[in-house]
Amino acid sequence: MIHYFSQNKFNLKEKLRRKKWLKSTVENEKTKLGEINYIFCSDEQLLEINKQYLQHDFYTDIITFDYRENDLISGDIFISTDRVKENAEINQVDFEEEMNRVLVHGILHIIGYKDKTDEDSKLMRKKENYYLSNFKTF
């Protein structure tokens, strides 16, 4: 199951369509969907989580807590809507497209994809782009 929660009054559009798309992403990666919680928050809220749990003192768009067991994908994915909005402007893309990139990015992290090295980042971006193109069919 995929659940959406907001700590900053953010209202995600097309929730059901996005759930179907994300579930399809999980299935396409040969894993099974457990419990995924997306929690939308502000920059300041995510900064506090970053400091408290990761000892990082900087803003980020997403933090993923992976509770995966074998091929059952579960986790909490915190997303700063402030940062997504700013990144959309910087990258000159629509907010909804940038939100989709971050939504699928979190799922891919829980599936096991990393983005710390250049090689890992390229693979992650390739996967994101592939699944972003699939969103049009949902």
Steps between C-alpha positions, in 0.01 A plus 500: 500500500606853427389775737539876481525728803562872527665692781473832314149505347635384162239322288646260245306491173399179320564279803338186357675535163833542676434198725436282194813632331721445806357152558577417137857626553545266796360205304714580197808486724400144604425596858179504705323798648477507878423826684632823349424825681567827323516787750498848348661770713680833489870568454537571872325178603716290269814682614422397858457136392826522307682630807339262748525173308782551251713765676487712181453874537370586155176520305394212278193411299457145628599269782414132475475260792523149362309224683531249218499131580638286218287593197220667701541875450404712803615835632435858598585762239516861620479764225556874535241664277697826533810334357304326221354836399842665497660211309222516240578869446876439484458211255230686306248218526142489616449452875294182441779347290759579765270355766467180296880480472535524877216252563658236278850585629390401850354171380819423305708561813292251696529250215875530539627760255761742631618842387821570690742436213488641147433154358217434747353846434495437124316171548255663743430783254452249217246308710323821603472612138368161393229498765416868443430417136272216615289738712330628183334159454320508836 
